[in-house]
Amino acid sequence: MAKLGKDSGAHTAADLPGAGIDGALYEDGRRIPGRVDLGAILDRMDPDVGRFAWIDLYEPSAEQHQRVADAFDLHPLAVEDAVHAHQRPKLERYGGTLFLVLKTIVYCDHEEITSTSEIVDTGEIMVFAGSGFALTVRHGSAPPLDDVRSQLEADPHQLSHGPAAVLHAVADMVVDRYLEVADHFRTDIENLESEVFSPDKPMDPARIYQLKRELLEFRRAVAPLAGPLQRLGSGELADIPADITAYLRDVADHQQRAGDTINSLDELITGILNATIAQLSVQQNSDMRKISAMAALIAVPTLVVGIYGMNFDHMPELTWRYGYPAVLTVIAVACTLIYRTLRRNTWL
């Protein structure tokens, strides 16, 4: 429960210099006109008449966040998580406040994947949903929530469910982005797959490995969210209205689909990596066979010339008039036979 009264009214948006703040007050699913500062919001909050506040902060400092935390009576552990970020996706309850941590994923455009390409960038959104208020705290590349706020304000019936509607809308936006990023990954993998089996140039395994690492970062954002979303959609939380619970189950389904897609993409990347390594092994074997074949061709003339280079006195061929052309003919015939044999066995 937020602390209402004279003291809480002393905190205004002006008290939080440098913080990205967007605050609004809602009653019966409709936004109360005008931009309201934090003090006015706290003074006019009243969940008993269907009125609640939604405040959005972007990368507030510890002091700035503490002022808002004091106003809404947030638990110190939740405040610490929200300030320092770098949390796993999770759902916690502190008194009458739900605290949900979401990892956001932004796809980084690139012409081609290299061994150092940054394919995804992660951010975080923390959602506090309590009696009469919703507080969102964003970090890193977490996208603005202007579109989410606009969509909710365009649906007063949904927004009339209060802070739980905000929690659902934010989670839905984050999970939908997962599916979009998964589609981009699929395109990247298909492009790499076509390059692997292209005869033009060999594939660098480091490029595939980098894509696999970036997919792992994506998985770390998506997989841990399954438990919190299932819990939110289970109906066991009295804070979540039944209507919102149904929507949260849909978000959980989308998260599951994103997780399944990531698993299948990881298997594809592993297959591509194995195929690339196999191709490199085949190429190395082919190169070794060619080197061995050339060594065999060189061995015959080397052997013959070595014999006649021993400088013994009693070598009848040395005095034979046709000895030199005969030896050259033997060398040429032997090399030809060896060459044809190697070609027939695809060593050359």
MOVENFEN-V75164 format. One record per residue. RES is the residue in one small letter. SS is DSSP state (helix for helix, strand for strand, loop for the rest). OMEGA is omega in whole degrees, -180 to 180 (999 if undefined). NEAR is the number of other C-alpha atoms within 8 Angstrom. Layout:
# MOVENFEN-V75164
res-><RES RES>
ss-><SS SS>
omega-><OMEGA OMEGA>
near-><NEAR NEAR>
This chain:
# MOVENFEN-V75164
res-><m a k l g k d s g a h t a a d l p g a g i d g a l y e d g r r i p g r v d l g a i l d r m d p d v g r f a w i d l y e p s a e q h q r v a d a f d l h p l a v e d a v h a h q r p k l e r y g g t l f l v l k t i v y c d h e e i t s t s e i v d t g e i m v f a g s g f a l t v r h g s a p p l d d v r s q l e a d p h q l s h g p a a v l h a v a d m v v d r y l e v a d h f r t d i e n l e s e v f s p d k p m d p a r i y q l k r e l l e f r r a v a p l a g p l q r l g s g e l a d i p a d i t a y l r d v a d h q q r a g d t i n s l d e l i t g i l n a t i a q l s v q q n s d m r k i s a m a a l i a v p t l v v g i y g m n f d h m p e l t w r y g y p a v l t v i a v a c t l i y r t l r r n t w l>
ss-><loop loop loop loop loop loop loop helix helix helix loop loop helix helix helix loop loop loop loop strand strand strand strand strand strand strand strand loop loop strand strand loop loop loop loop loop loop helix helix helix helix helix helix helix loop strand helix helix helix loop strand strand strand strand strand strand strand strand loop loop loop helix helix helix helix helix helix helix helix helix helix helix loop loop loop helix helix helix helix helix helix helix helix helix loop loop loop loop loop strand strand strand strand strand loop loop strand strand strand strand strand strand strand strand strand strand strand loop loop loop loop loop loop loop loop loop loop loop loop strand strand strand strand strand strand strand strand strand strand strand loop loop strand strand strand strand strand strand strand strand loop loop loop loop loop helix helix helix helix helix helix helix helix loop loop helix helix helix helix loop loop loop helix helix helix helix helix helix helix helix helix helix helix helix helix helix helix helix helix helix helix helix helix helix helix helix helix helix helix helix helix helix helix helix helix helix loop loop loop loop loop loop loop loop helix helix helix helix helix helix helix helix helix helix helix helix helix helix helix helix helix helix loop loop helix helix helix helix helix helix helix helix loop loop loop loop loop loop loop loop loop helix helix helix helix helix helix helix helix helix helix helix helix helix helix helix helix helix helix helix helix helix helix helix helix helix helix helix helix helix helix helix helix helix helix helix helix helix helix helix helix helix helix helix helix helix helix helix helix helix helix helix helix helix helix helix helix helix helix helix helix helix helix helix helix helix helix loop loop loop loop loop loop loop loop helix helix helix helix loop loop loop helix helix helix helix helix helix helix helix helix helix helix helix helix helix helix helix helix helix helix helix helix helix loop loop loop loop>
omega-><179 177 -179 175 -172 -177 -178 -180 -179 -180 179 177 178 178 -173 -178 177 -180 175 -173 171 -177 179 179 -176 177 -178 176 -179 -178 175 -172 176 177 -174 176 -174 -180 180 179 -178 -179 -172 177 177 -178 -179 180 178 -179 178 -180 172 179 -180 179 175 178 176 174 180 -180 -180 -179 -180 179 177 180 178 -179 -178 177 -179 -179 -179 180 178 178 179 178 -176 -179 -174 180 -178 179 170 172 -177 175 179 173 176 -176 179 -177 172 -179 -177 177 -179 173 177 -180 175 179 -179 180 179 180 177 -179 174 -179 -180 -176 170 -174 178 175 -176 173 -179 171 174 -179 172 178 -179 -179 176 179 169 -180 177 180 -176 178 174 -176 177 -175 174 -178 -179 -179 178 179 -180 -180 178 -179 177 -180 -176 -180 179 -177 -180 177 172 -176 179 178 177 179 179 -176 180 179 -180 179 -178 -177 176 177 176 -178 178 180 178 177 178 178 -179 179 178 -178 178 178 178 -179 179 179 -178 -176 176 -180 -173 -177 179 180 176 -179 -180 178 180 -179 178 177 179 178 -180 176 177 176 177 -179 -180 177 -171 -171 -176 -178 -177 -178 179 -179 177 179 179 -178 -177 -178 -178 -178 -177 -179 -175 177 -177 180 -180 178 179 179 179 175 178 177 178 177 179 178 178 178 178 178 178 179 179 179 -179 178 179 178 178 -179 178 177 179 179 179 179 179 179 178 179 178 179 178 180 178 177 179 179 179 179 179 178 179 179 178 177 179 179 -179 -175 -176 179 179 179 -177 -180 179 179 -176 175 -178 172 173 -179 -175 175 -173 -175 -176 -179 -179 -176 -176 -177 -177 178 179 179 178 180 179 180 -178 -180 -179 -180 179 179 179 -179 -179 178 180 178 -179 180 176 173 177 999>
near-><9 10 10 10 8 6 7 12 13 7 13 11 10 7 6 8 6 5 11 9 9 7 12 12 13 12 12 10 15 10 9 8 4 4 6 9 10 11 12 10 12 15 10 6 12 9 9 5 7 11 14 16 14 14 12 13 13 10 11 13 8 7 7 10 11 9 9 9 11 9 12 9 9 10 8 6 6 10 12 8 10 9 11 6 8 6 6 9 12 11 9 7 8 10 4 8 12 12 13 12 13 14 13 15 16 11 9 8 5 7 4 4 10 8 9 7 8 7 10 11 10 12 12 15 13 12 13 13 13 11 11 14 15 15 11 12 13 14 11 8 11 13 6 5 8 6 7 10 8 8 8 12 11 6 9 11 7 9 14 12 11 13 14 12 12 12 12 11 10 10 10 10 9 12 12 9 11 13 11 8 11 11 8 9 10 9 8 9 11 8 8 9 9 8 8 11 6 8 5 4 5 7 8 6 9 8 12 13 10 12 11 11 8 11 11 8 9 10 10 8 15 13 8 11 12 11 8 12 12 10 10 13 12 9 10 6 8 6 5 10 9 7 6 12 13 9 10 13 13 8 12 12 8 11 13 9 9 13 11 8 9 11 8 8 11 10 8 9 12 9 8 11 11 8 9 11 9 8 8 8 8 8 8 8 8 9 8 8 10 10 8 8 11 8 8 9 11 8 8 11 10 8 8 10 8 8 7 7 6 6 5 5 4 4 7 6 6 6 7 7 5 6 10 7 7 8 9 8 8 8 11 8 8 9 11 8 8 10 10 8 8 11 9 7 7 6 10 9>
